[in-house]
Amino acid sequence: MSTLKPPEHESLEDVVEHRDGRAENDSQAPPPKPSLAARILPVWASSKLTSWQTWKIVIRSWIAMWAAFILILPSKSLAVLGNAAFFASFCLYMIPPMFPVQLYFFATSTLLLGCLTGWAWGSAAMAAALSVRNMNVTASIYQREESSLAGHSNPDQLFELDLFHGVFLDPAASAVFGVFLATGTFFFGWLRVKAPRLTLFSLVEGLSSLFSSYGVLFPTAQYLILQTFLISAPTGVAIGVVCTILIFPRTLSHEYMETLSKTIADVEHIVAFQKEIVGVDPSESEAAWARVEAEVIGRRRTMLGAVQELEGKGGMLDLEVSRGRYSAEDLKDLILPLKRCGATASALAIYTEIIRNWRHEIRAGQSKAIQETNGEQNDSRSGGPGFDSTFGAAPSGMNAYIVRARELEESQGHQFHRVMPLLRSATLPLLDASSQAFLALIAVLDGQNSTRWHRRPSTITDPLEETLSEKISALKSALDAFRKAGRLEVLGPYASFMDVQATLRSNGGESSIPFSMRPLYYAFTFQSNLIAFAKNEIALLEAAENLSMKRKATRFWAPTGLRKLFHVAFDRSPGDTNILGDPVLDETDSQSTVTPLPNATSTVIVPPREDEKDPSQNGEKTSKAAKSRVPPVSESSTQMKIDPDAGAPTNVIQRFGRVVASFYSWSLSAEGLFAWKYSIISVLLWMPMTFHHSVYFVYTNRGLWGLIMGQTGMAVYVADQIANYTLRLVGTFTGLILGMVLWYIGNGNENGNPYGTAAIVAVAILPLQFARITVPPQLMPLVLLTGITAFLIIGYSWIDMHLATLSNVGKGFDVAWRRWVLVVIGIVASGILMLIPPRSSRSMIRKANAKTLREISAFYSGIVEAWVEAEDVDYRELGADSEGKAKLDRVKARFLKVQSRLALLKQQTTVAKFEINFRGPWAQDEYLALVECQMHMLDALFQLAGVLFTLDPVWRHRLMHRTAFLDPNLVQEINSIFLIMAGSLATSTPIPATIPPSLLDRLFMYHSVNLRDVPHSSTTAPRMTWGELLSNESLATSATARVAVNYFVQQMDRAQAIVRRLCGEVQLQGFSEYREAYERRQRDIEADASKHFEHEDGDIL
């Protein structure tokens, strides 16, 4: 679809034709030459240059800010607004009218509420300060001033001059102002990291700082010294509200549907890209494959971000009056099926990892052949064929099996690259139908969104909706055809075995499988995931179709959820950033070492939030039969953390002591230390305004901006603060140059030309607002400081030339260099405080990885628990509103949450390189690899969760009892290693050398033991031919679980090797030699056992 969209949406044929044409051009023609804008501008800017929706927002914001700025040019309006008149345009640059009316009203309300709160707190400080001021001393100073000024022509001006020289400074009053300033900034500093969406509310604590700075000079009550700010800010907000309503107005419902359409498009991009993945050529260069992997990661990240954006906007969807076909609840009803689609689409990425391991296996095999040709030895313990050296020691038994399997594949011509073309041709019709259905849904949503103000009779049938119904039918047909015949195309190379009886042995003997099933299992995994995705897509499409049939006419919808406003304000979703670009704190930097692992049920299967509830929670009761067959879900969502050093309090003193201890512990946390530093930096930079010899100098040179820069330049962690400093210094310097250029172009050497100033500012606002609206959060400080500094220079230059003020510093360059000095002072001050004590970003990342490992461990435990509890439950027979399906939805929601948290952790790991470390280099690549391992673990666990709800109970029973998947020893070892890794990272202690370095070897060993020791049960499948067995869809589903377990354990080994390299290991003298001798004996046993597998239903790791 074209990026530049007209008001009326394109037809579905145009969308499909454009998409198909683009695919053909991509495959047949060289990539087009990038435009000049794409070569000069960053991607985040060039990608929006042709977006009409973006330009509508930019035009609205441009007009609003220019209108606010020109208010300072006439003398009358300037006199009313005062010496902070430019603050009106500042408000429209910090919060441009880029949001729907409801969101903009909420954002600006936090600003105005913060202004009023700062004013109220400052007024309280002034009242308290006056109550402790020595009035006798004050009266004597008054008398002295009156006598000294008697007879002067302008005594008021001289009195004001003496006032700002600090003649009325009083130590007691100054101390009271300092206490109020410290208390207020402590609270607002805490609020800044606790509720990022209220950052604007906390930033206007600068008004309280201003009140304390100037209020200390006055001997009488002056509660309106902030009048200029309290007039300018509402003026800018009022202009923004008017422009939001009159210039290209949009409701939140309109923007939400647009974001919903974009999210569906992101999911469709993932599906469409599967065509390229299944068509990978093994001979492709590493660079070409790296591009494919980067594309997969990028598309998944985009999709997860879009889902998170939808959740963020959904909180306020029912707070507005809107017009359209769908209500807020109607739109929210599409989120749950969309999450299901997103989760299963994300799970398709496991196939990419299969191909990566397969490519590595090919390269390792080629390397081994070269070594044998050169007479070199290949040490299987240092990285045999099929295993990455980052996994640690190569598992010997599994490695030997893979070598035999590969030899069998090569001898029979069953290599994976021979199966892949068949997989691609079999899945293309279903992938095409899936993409076409998604495009039809996007066309319907965009069409309804662009005609929400049209009067539409309920009797008219929309042709786009008819097309959607056709595409749904086509997708269902494609899915049925694929399940019945298409998925069997991959069995072509095995045609000679289809009529052979699949003799399955139970007690040893030679293997009854005459071929390797690894390629089939890989293909089955992709097929099973694709089928699950198609089912979820059909559910989403049918939900949208039902809504279209239910809501035929457009109408007005009233707000229904005003009570949710507080929850929206204090919600902290992973990846949220505030207006300063600060990431949301991940609460991982606590003083405790290892948080006890909650029980699996209460951690993974949590009661859903209100926006995550399944349809069964909306008044539809699950049948008693279904309820009785579903394992119960724990009522608690959290587990009380027990204090190992103190029992439960028994009296008031102990309860008070626990509160004090909790506050003390919080004060030493990342949030607490940030609040303390925020308060201390404010007081330190405020103190020069309380001394007689410095107050006048600070005031006349506008030293308050140094205090504000010191506050806003603070960050929780060292790396974030250093990165923040870099962006702020670059942005300030750029803004200084831009501001001086604009001032001298518009005014020359004059004291101010209103027409020239208005014209040049109008030109400058447009690109600055475009950058402000399109910039990613990481670069927000750069863009904000550039624009604010430029307009501050122009605004102060104009005000100083046209309004009589005591702090008149001049124009142009005179304003610019002072601004630079104040920025440097604020940054240096906050930088010094940053080191007392420093909060290392790298330490935070290490502990954050420990926390996510514990979360994944709990996720794994919950899935194992669900498998054990549901052994005799057939989830396929339960309705869509059953508790079993609700449990799966909560697992999927948890999966997306943890994935988003890991994506944020990866971003924070990248930023941590800015931290200066004098102790030695930081292993950033290791931490990035560890985060990647955890993402892959989640993918594998999600596969296991999905199989639980789709697998036939007979096959599920055999998967549980005929493989090592649920072997108690393996489950115990996995949980133990999870906790050991998390504890090692959390406390920075070495890993014990006694834990097994390779869980994959243990999996292989336990699998062979299960096959020898577990007898056949009543659920054993009857004898059948290989054709009947391989064509059974339950085998493909079971293969998905087995591949997922194998892949999960591989990633566990890789993560364990990384943690060993990061934290080291505790050596046990003589144990290594003993273990090597023991493992040599064990390998002989495993090698013998591997020849006597009972390959029931194709058992293979």
TIVEX-956225 format. One record per residue (C-alpha): y, z, x; residue in three letters. Coordinates in steps of 0.05 Angstrom, whole numbers, plus 5000, padded with zeros to 4 digits. Layout:
residues N
YZXala
...
END
This chain:
residues 1101
500050005000met
506849835025ser
510750425051thr
517250195019leu
515850284945lys
520250024890pro
521450464829pro
515950104790glu
509050174820his
505149574845glu
499249334805ser
492249534827leu
490848814847glu
496748824895asp
494449484924val
487349244934val
489548564960glu
494248885010his
488949375032arg
483548845040asp
488248375074gly
490248915122arg
482949055138ala
481548315151glu
487648255195asn
485648875234asp
478748595248ser
480547865261gln
487547855290ala
490648235347pro
494848835328pro
501948655308pro
507548765357lys
511149425341pro
518149365315ser
524249555355leu
525050195315ala
517750375328ala
518750285402arg
525250685406ile
524351235354leu
518851755351pro
513151645302val
515652175253trp
522251795246ala
520051065251ser
514551175199ser
519851385147lys
524950845160leu
522150385107thr
520650925056ser
525150854995trp
523351564972gln
525751845039thr
532251455036trp
533751704966lys
533252414992ile
537352235054val
542851915012ile
543252514966arg
543553005025ser
548652565061trp
553352555001ile
552653304989ala
554053495061met
559953025069trp
562953275004ala
562353985029ala
565453805097phe
571553455070ile
573554085033leu
576154365099ile
580953775108leu
586153915053pro
590554515069ser
589754835000lys
582154845000ser
582055065073leu
586555655056ala
581755865000val
575355785041leu
578256125103gly
576356085176asn
568856005158ala
570055405114ala
565054985153phe
559455465130phe
559055065065ala
556754435102ser
552254865147phe
548555105085cys
547354385064leu
544754215133tyr
540054815139met
537754715067ile
539253985048pro
538153804975pro
531553474993met
527453854943phe
526453814868pro
531354224828val
526854824819gln
524954874893leu
532054764916tyr
534455304869phe
529255784897phe
530955614970ala
538455694959thr
537456324918ser
534256644979thr
540356455019leu
545256724969leu
541057344957leu
540957455031gly
548457385035cys
549357894980leu
544358365012thr
547758305080gly
554458435047trp
551759035008ala
548559335070trp
554959235110gly
559059555054ser
554360155054ala
555160205129ala
562760195122met
562760725068ala
558261165111ala
562461045173ala
568861235136leu
565661885114ser
564562115186val
571061835215arg
575962365241asn
581662245192met
586462695231asn
585762255292val
586361635249thr
592761895216ala
595962035284ser
594261335308ile
597461055244tyr
603861445258gln
604061215330arg
603160485309glu
608660535257glu
613560825306ser
611860305360ser
612459715312leu
618859935278ala
624359425287gly
619858835305his
620858195267ser
613458115249asn
610258805250pro
604158575209asp
602058085261gln
602958585317leu
599059105278phe
593358605269glu
593558475344leu
593059215360asp
587559285308leu
583258775345phe
584859115411his
580859695382gly
586260225373val
582460505313phe
575560525345leu
572061175330asp
565561385365pro
562561715304ala
564061115258ala
561360645311ser
554961035315ala
553960995240val
555160245241phe
550060195298gly
544860575259val
545760135198phe
545559515242leu
539259735277ala
535759915211thr
537859275176gly
535858815232thr
529259175240phe
527659035167phe
529958315169phe
526158195234gly
519858445201trp
521258015140leu
522157405183arg
514957425208val
511957735145lys
514757235095ala
516556575129pro
518956285063arg
524356825062leu
526856665131thr
533656445104leu
534157115070phe
532957465136ser
537557005176leu
543657205137val
542757905166glu
547957585212gly
552857755157leu
550958485164ser
551858405239ser
558758105226leu
560458675180phe
558459185233ser
562258795287ser
568858755250tyr
568259355204gly
568159825262val
575359615278leu
578259805210phe
580360525193pro
580260405118thr
575460095069ala
575459335078gln
569559105036tyr
571858385032leu
572158215106ile
566357735093leu
569957395036gln
570456725072thr
562856695080phe
561556935009leu
565956374983ile
563655815030ser
556155925020ala
556255874943pro
560855274948thr
555754904990gly
550055114946val
553854894883ala
555054204913ile
547754154932gly
545454344862val
550053834830val
547653284876cys
540453474864thr
541453404789ile
545752774789leu
543552364849ile
536352114845phe
533952744808pro
526652934813arg
522653504783thr
517453894821leu
512253584775ser
514352894799his
513853094872glu
507353454860tyr
504252824830met
506852434889glu
503652924938thr
497252904897leu
497152154902ser
498452194977lys
492752694986thr
487952244949ile
490251674994ala
488652105055asp
481652235028val
480951485015glu
482951345087his
477251785111ile
472351415067val
474850725088ala
474450925161phe
466951065153gln
465850315154lys
468250295225glu
464350915245ile
457650655220val
459049995254gly
460050305323val
457149895380asp
453750335432pro
456149885487ser
463450025470glu
467550325526ser
469051065528glu
476350915514ala
474650535450ala
470151095426trp
475551615444ala
480251225399arg
475151275341val
474252025352glu
481852135355ala
482551745290glu
477352165256val
480552815279ile
487452565259gly
485252355190arg
481853015177arg
487953395200arg
492352975155thr
487853095096met
487453845107leu
494953875114gly
495853495050ala
491153965012val
495054555040gln
501654245019glu
498954164949leu
497054894946glu
503855094971gly
507554684918lys
502754884863gly
505155604864gly
511855404832met
509454824790leu
509655214725asp
516555514737leu
520554904715glu
522154484655val
519253794666ser
517853154629arg
511652734634gly
504652634608arg
501553214645tyr
503253954644ser
502954404704ala
496054664684glu
493653944675asp
495653774746leu
492554414773lys
485954234739asp
485453644787leu
485954094849ile
478954394846leu
475253714843pro
480053454896leu
478254034941lys
470953874931arg
472353154952cys
476353375011gly
471053855035ala
465453355030thr
469752815062ala
471153275119ser
463753415126ala
462552675138leu
465352785208ala
458653095230ile
456052385235tyr
461352235287thr
458552805329glu
451552525321ile
453951865350ile
457452225406arg
451052595426asn
447151955419trp
452051585465arg
451552155515his
443952115512glu
444351375529ile
449051495587arg
444752075612ala
438551635607gly
441951095647gln
444151605698ser
437051855704lys
434451155715ala
439551045770ile
437551705803gln
430251525800glu
431750845830thr
435551185887asn
430051705896gly
434252285871glu
431652875831gln
434353035763asn
434653775750asp
433353885677ser
436554565679arg
443354275699ser
444053765644gly
438153345624gly
438252735580pro
441552835513gly
445453455531phe
452553555552asp
453453985614ser
458454395575thr
452554665534phe
450455065595gly
443255035619ala
439454465585ala
433954725539pro
427454525572ser
422554505514gly
427354125469met
429253675527asn
421953495539ala
421053335466tyr
427152875464ile
424552495525val
417952375489arg
421452185425ala
425951685460arg
420051375496glu
416651285428leu
422950975398glu
423650485455glu
416350275452ser
416550145377gln
423649865373gly
426250435330his
432350605371gln
438350875333phe
442650265347his
437449845311arg
437850285249val
445450315248met
446649595225pro
441949725167leu
445550365150leu
452150005151arg
449849435106ser
446649925058ala
452750375052thr
458249845050leu
457649714975pro
458250454959leu
463950555009leu
467649954979asp
466650204908ala
469050894929ser
475350614961ser
476750164901gln
476050754853ala
480751174894phe
485850614896leu
485350544821ala
486551294812leu
492551254859ile
495350674818ala
494551074753val
497951694781leu
503651304812asp
504550894750gly
504951514706gln
509551854755asn
514551274756ser
514751214680thr
515151954661arg
522051844629trp
519751244588his
518251334515arg
510951154509arg
507351144442pro
500551474443ser
497350844414thr
498750414475ile
493150314525thr
495150294598asp
491749714635pro
491550134699leu
487550654661glu
482850114637glu
481949894709thr
480550604729leu
475050654677ser
472050004704glu
472250264775lys
468950914754ile
463350514722ser
462850084784ala
462450694828leu
456951004785lys
453050344788ser
453950304863ala
451651014871leu
445550904827asp
443750264864ala
444550614931phe
440151204910arg
434750754882lys
434450194933ala
440350164981gly
438750795020arg
431650525032leu
434249935073glu
434150365136val
426550395129leu
425949655147gly
423749765220pro
418250235194tyr
415249735145ala
408549725181ser
407650465167phe
409550475094met
402450415067asp
399350885118val
396851545091gln
401352105115ala
395952585138thr
399053275147leu
395453805187arg
396454545181ser
393154835243asn
394654445305gly
391353805327gly
394653175349glu
401152965315ser
400052575251ser
406852235255ile
405951555289pro
413451455302phe
419751825318ser
423952035259met
430252205296arg
433951555278pro
431851635206leu
434252355204tyr
440952145231tyr
441551595179ala
439052065124phe
444552565143thr
449952045132phe
446751805068gln
446052505039ser
453252675055asn
455652025026leu
451752144961ile
454652844956ala
461652574967phe
460752024915ala
458552534864lys
464752964876asn
469152344874glu
466252154807ile
467752854781ala
474952784804leu
475752094774leu
472752314708glu
477352924706ala
483352464716ala
480751974664glu
479752534613asn
486852774625leu
489452074613ser
485652034548met
487952734528lys
495352634544arg
497451964516lys
504952084505ala
510452354549thr
513753004529arg
517753594556phe
513954194585trp
516754894586ala
515755384644pro
509855864637thr
509156244703gly
515556604723leu
511457214741arg
508556844801lys
515256794837leu
514157414880phe
507257174901his
510056504922val
515556814964ala
510757265003phe
504956765009asp
503156625082arg
498656015086ser
495755805153pro
500355295185gly
506655505147asp
512955495188thr
519855755172asn
526355385179ile
526755575253leu
520055245267gly
516455905280asp
509055865261pro
506156375213val
503156955251leu
495656975251asp
494257715245glu
489657745305thr
493658135355asp
491958825333ser
490659405379gln
483559485356ser
478359155399thr
473058905353val
473658915278thr
467059105245pro
463658505214leu
464158555139pro
457758445099asn
456557715085ala
457357725011thr
463958075010ser
466857635064thr
464556935047val
463456944972ile
470157234953val
473157254884pro
477556644881pro
485056654878arg
488256454813glu
489255744835asp
482055694860glu
478355924799lys
473155464770asp
473155224698pro
468355774679ser
473956274688gln
478255944636asn
474856214575gly
468255834582glu
462356304585lys
456356164629thr
449856174591ser
445656794597lys
439856394623ala
444056094678ala
446956774696lys
440157094700ser
437756574749arg
443656604797val
444057124852pro
449557634838pro
456157594872val
459258204903ser
465158484865glu
468958704927ser
472658194969ser
474058645029thr
470659215064gln
474459855079met
475559925154lys
472860605176ile
476561005228asp
471361215280pro
475961765307asp
477662105241ala
474562205174gly
477862135106ala
484062575098pro
483163205057thr
490163485050asn
497463275047val
498663385121ile
492862945141gln
495062405092arg
502062425122phe
499162405192gly
495061795174arg
501461445149val
505061625214val
499161385255ala
498860735216ser
506260615227phe
505560765301tyr
499660285307ser
503559745270trp
509659865315ser
505459665375leu
502759035341ser
505958355349ala
509858415284glu
512259115300gly
514558965370leu
518158345345phe
521958765294ala
523759285348trp
526258745396lys
530058405340tyr
533559065325ser
534859235398ile
537758555417ile
542458605358ser
545059285378val
545759105451leu
549858475437leu
553958855385trp
555859425432met
561459045470pro
565159025403met
565559785403thr
569159865470phe
576759845476his
576859415538his
572158875512ser
573058825437val
579058365438tyr
575857895489phe
569457855448val
573157725383tyr
577857195409thr
572156815441asn
567756875379arg
562457295414gly
558957395348leu
555556725358trp
552157005420gly
549357565378leu
546857075325ile
543756635379met
540257245409gly
537357405341gln
535056705321thr
532456555391gly
527357115387met
519956935378ala
513857365372val
510157085433tyr
512556885501val
510256155498ala
513556055430asp
519956365456gln
520155935518ile
518855305477ala
524155545429asn
529055635487tyr
527754935512thr
528954625444leu
535155045431arg
538354895498leu
536954155492val
539354155420gly
545654545437thr
547454095496phe
546253475454thr
550453765398gly
556053935447leu
556453215472ile
555852935402leu
561053405373gly
566153255427met
564952505421val
565852535346leu
572052955350trp
575652525400tyr
573551875366ile
576252115299gly
582452465325asn
584052235395gly
588952715428asn
591952915361glu
591053585328asn
587053285272gly
587052645232asn
583852775164pro
582052045151tyr
579151935220gly
575352595217thr
572552445148ala
570351745168ala
566951935233ile
563452535202val
560852095145ala
557751635197val
554752215237ala
551752585178ile
547152015158leu
542651995220pro
542952745228leu
540652865157gln
535252345165phe
532652715226ala
533253385190arg
529153145131ile
523652775170thr
522953215232val
516253585241pro
516754355240pro
515454405315gln
521954035331leu
526154365277met
530254795326pro
532154175365leu
534853805305val
538054415273leu
541854615336leu
544053905349thr
547253825281gly
549954535275ile
553154525344thr
556353845332ala
559454045265phe
561254735291leu
565554405344ile
568853935294ile
569754485243gly
572655005291tyr
577154485323ser
579954295255trp
580755015232ile
584155245296asp
589054675291met
590754775217his
589655515201leu
593156095235ala
587656535265thr
587657055320leu
581456745352ser
584456065363asn
580855765424val
583255045418gly
579654395402lys
574253945428gly
572254145498phe
575254835493asp
570754995435val
564654655466ala
564255025531trp
565155695497arg
559555525450arg
555055355509trp
556656005544val
555156405481leu
548456045471val
546456195543val
548556925535ile
544257005473gly
538356655504ile
538757055569val
539257705531ala
533357555486ser
529457285546gly
530257945583ile
528058325523leu
522157855515met
519258145578leu
519658875555ile
513858865540pro
511558135539pro
506957915483arg
502757375515ser
501156775473ser
494956675515arg
492457365499ser
493857235425met
489856585428ile
484056935461arg
483957465407lys
485056945353ala
478756585377asn
475057245373ala
477357325301lys
475356625280thr
468556715313leu
467557335270arg
469656945209glu
464756395224ile
459356925236ser
460757215168ala
460756515139phe
453956395170tyr
451257065145ser
453656905075gly
450156235075ile
443656545101val
444257075048glu
445256554994ala
439156165018trp
434856785017val
437157014948glu
436656324917ala
429556154939glu
427056064868asp
433455804835val
434455074820asp
441954994822tyr
441354264800arg
439554484730glu
445554944722leu
451854694688gly
458354524721ala
461255184696asp
455555614723ser
456456174772glu
452355794823gly
457255214823lys
462955704825ala
459856024886lys
459555344921leu
466755214903asp
468855864935arg
464855694997val
468455025000lys
475155354991ala
473555845046arg
471355265090phe
478054905081leu
481855555095lys
478255695160val
478954965180gln
486455015169ser
486755655210arg
483055325267leu
487754725264ala
493655205271leu
490155555328leu
489254885363lys
496754765356gln
498455455383gln
493755335442thr
497554705459thr
504255075456val
501655645500ala
502155205561lys
509655355562phe
508256075580glu
509456245653ile
503656605684asn
504156875755phe
496957115757arg
493856415760gly
492655785720pro
490655845647trp
484355505622ala
487655125565gln
482254595563asp
476855125555glu
480455445496tyr
481554765463leu
474154615472ala
472455295442leu
476655145380val
473354465375glu
466454805378cys
468355265321gln
470654675279met
463954335290his
460254985273met
463955005206leu
462054275193asp
454754445204ala
455055075162leu
458254695105phe
452554205108gln
447654785099leu
451755065041ala
451754385006gly
444254285015val
442854954983leu
445754714917phe
442654014918thr
435654084947leu
429454114905asp
426554824904pro
419854584931val
423154254990trp
427754844999arg
421855315002his
418554895056arg
425054835094leu
425655595094met
418455755113his
416055155154arg
421955125201thr
425855615244ala
432055555201phe
431156255171leu
426856555224asp
429057285226pro
429057305301asn
433556685305leu
438256945252val
438757615288gln
440057275355glu
445456815326ile
449157395293asn
448557815356ser
451257265401ile
456957145352phe
458957875357leu
457957895432ile
462457285442met
467757565395ala
467558245428gly
467957935497ser
474057525479leu
477458095441ala
476658595497thr
476558105556ser
469958375581thr
464157985611pro
458157755571ile
451458085587pro
447057625628ala
440957855588thr
442657465525ile
439156785520pro
443456235549pro
440455705503ser
439355825429leu
436855105423leu
430855295465asp
429755905421arg
430255465359leu
424955005389phe
420455595405met
421155935337tyr
419855265303his
413255175340ser
411255895324val
412755785250asn
408555155248leu
402655515280arg
403056165242asp
405656015172val
400055785126pro
400755265071his
403655535006ser
402955324935ser
409354924942thr
406454444994thr
407553714976ala
401453304956pro
398652785002arg
402352125000met
403651505040thr
409251475091trp
412951005044gly
412751504988glu
414752075034leu
420551715068leu
423351435003ser
423752134973asn
431152324968glu
429453054979ser
427052875048leu
433952585064ala
437253225037thr
432453655077ser
433953235139ala
441253385131thr
439854125134ala
435454055196arg
440453635233val
445954125213ala
441954715240val
440554345305asn
447754145312tyr
450254845295phe
445755155349val
448154635400gln
455354835387gln
453355565393met
450555425462asp
456755045481arg
461355605456ala
457156125493gln
457755735558ala
465355695549ile
465956435537val
461656575598arg
466356155640arg
472456495610leu
470257215612cys
464557205663gly
457857555655glu
454858215676val
449458085726gln
442958485725leu
439858505794gln
433358125797gly
433557935724phe
435357205737ser
429257105781glu
424757455731tyr
427457045674arg
426456395712glu
419156565726ala
418156775654tyr
421456135628glu
416955705672arg
410956015639arg
414255945571gln
415655215583arg
408355085597asp
406655425531ile
412055035493glu
409954375525ala
402854505500asp
405354715432ala
409754105424ser
403453675426lys
400454045368his
406054055318phe
404154025245glu
409253505224his
409053645150glu
414053195113asp
416452965181gly
418253635212asp
422753505271ile
428553875302leu
END
